[in-house]
Amino acid sequence: MMVRNQLTLVDIECLEKRTEKAIKRFGIEDLPEYSVGCPGGSDLEDLYRTVVEEVLLEESYVTAYEICSGKYEVTFEFECKDRWFIDSYAWDTVKMIVENLMDNVIIPHIKKGGRKPCQGLYTA
């Protein structure tokens, strides 16, 4: 019997693929065109919220603020009141974004009791 908050290597690979696929839907290589509060679909908060919600199949509240030019602190909050933080930079590549989200939001949230969307679903 598998405990809900444990992740196998297959689960992690599935989550990584889903995260990369969700980011690539935005058609970006890195983040220089994104900022906080930017009208016209290039808002950093919208990007991260959409990606996390697509991967975790769970609603989230995302806020970001600019620390200095091209450097942001992004906060993720879930209904169960889990709160996670990442640093995001304008020069982050898709690979860096995936690693940052996996290590600091997605995996910790699941291990703390969040949804496990890849269980029994190993295709991205």
C-alpha positions as semicolon CSV with decimal commas, in nm:
position;residue;x (nm);y (nm);z (nm)
1;M;0,000;0,000;0,000
2;M;0,141;0,338;-0,097
3;V;0,104;0,629;0,141
4;R;-0,054;0,928;-0,034
5;N;0,232;1,169;0,024
6;Q;0,514;0,940;-0,088
7;L;0,651;0,987;-0,438
8;T;0,813;0,727;-0,658
9;L;1,068;0,804;-0,928
10;V;0,791;0,753;-1,186
11;D;0,572;1,007;-1,002
12;I;0,854;1,263;-1,002
13;E;0,926;1,208;-1,372
14;C;0,556;1,250;-1,450
15;L;0,540;1,573;-1,249
16;E;0,852;1,707;-1,423
17;K;0,705;1,633;-1,767
18;R;0,373;1,793;-1,674
19;T;0,550;2,102;-1,539
20;E;0,767;2,141;-1,849
21;K;0,468;2,092;-2,078
22;A;0,262;2,353;-1,889
23;I;0,547;2,608;-1,909
24;K;0,610;2,543;-2,279
25;R;0,245;2,626;-2,356
26;F;0,343;2,985;-2,281
27;G;0,598;2,971;-2,564
28;I;0,892;3,094;-2,359
29;E;1,257;3,003;-2,347
30;D;1,325;3,215;-2,038
31;L;1,149;3,489;-1,840
32;P;1,283;3,831;-1,955
33;E;0,948;3,938;-2,099
34;Y;0,760;3,864;-1,774
35;S;0,709;4,101;-1,483
36;V;0,473;4,159;-1,193
37;G;0,144;4,331;-1,272
38;C;0,214;4,340;-1,644
39;P;-0,095;4,372;-1,862
40;G;-0,121;4,176;-2,184
41;G;-0,058;3,817;-2,072
42;S;0,303;3,848;-1,957
43;D;0,233;3,856;-1,584
44;L;0,465;3,640;-1,374
45;E;0,190;3,560;-1,121
46;D;-0,040;3,431;-1,397
47;L;0,237;3,217;-1,544
48;Y;0,323;3,048;-1,214
49;R;-0,041;3,009;-1,104
50;T;-0,141;2,849;-1,435
51;V;0,155;2,611;-1,436
52;V;0,113;2,498;-1,075
53;E;-0,263;2,453;-1,111
54;E;-0,220;2,248;-1,431
55;V;0,041;2,025;-1,269
56;L;-0,120;1,976;-0,928
57;L;-0,483;1,990;-1,046
58;E;-0,546;2,211;-0,747
59;E;-0,627;2,580;-0,709
60;S;-0,356;2,810;-0,580
61;Y;-0,311;3,173;-0,493
62;V;0,012;3,320;-0,630
63;T;0,164;3,657;-0,552
64;A;0,495;3,801;-0,660
65;Y;0,691;4,111;-0,591
66;E;1,000;4,251;-0,753
67;I;1,303;4,253;-0,525
68;C;1,511;4,442;-0,782
69;S;1,534;4,454;-1,160
70;G;1,461;4,103;-1,293
71;K;1,456;3,939;-0,948
72;Y;1,127;3,833;-0,790
73;E;0,999;3,652;-0,483
74;V;0,696;3,437;-0,565
75;T;0,460;3,301;-0,299
76;F;0,227;3,005;-0,355
77;E;-0,062;2,938;-0,119
78;F;-0,303;2,647;-0,135
79;E;-0,649;2,598;0,015
80;C;-0,509;2,383;0,291
81;K;-0,300;2,687;0,387
82;D;0,032;2,544;0,270
83;R;0,258;2,831;0,170
84;W;0,574;2,797;-0,039
85;F;0,823;3,055;-0,169
86;I;1,062;3,066;-0,464
87;D;1,301;3,320;-0,608
88;S;1,250;3,381;-0,980
89;Y;1,486;3,562;-1,213
90;A;1,436;3,712;-1,560
91;W;1,713;3,489;-1,694
92;D;1,558;3,161;-1,567
93;T;1,529;2,901;-1,842
94;V;1,244;2,648;-1,868
95;K;1,472;2,386;-1,711
96;M;1,552;2,618;-1,420
97;I;1,184;2,701;-1,370
98;V;1,092;2,331;-1,367
99;E;1,364;2,249;-1,112
100;N;1,271;2,545;-0,892
101;L;0,900;2,457;-0,890
102;M;0,963;2,085;-0,838
103;D;1,212;2,132;-0,552
104;N;1,043;2,420;-0,372
105;V;0,668;2,396;-0,439
106;I;0,533;2,084;-0,610
107;I;0,716;1,803;-0,429
108;P;0,706;1,969;-0,083
109;H;0,334;2,041;-0,122
110;I;0,254;1,681;-0,220
111;K;0,470;1,543;0,063
112;K;0,288;1,764;0,310
113;G;-0,043;1,612;0,202
114;G;-0,141;1,789;-0,119
115;R;-0,288;1,609;-0,418
116;K;-0,083;1,353;-0,607
117;P;-0,205;1,407;-0,964
118;C;0,022;1,152;-1,135
119;Q;-0,083;0,850;-0,930
120;G;-0,182;0,589;-1,185
121;L;-0,131;0,840;-1,469
122;Y;0,221;0,816;-1,606
123;T;0,187;1,005;-1,930
124;A;0,232;1,379;-1,959
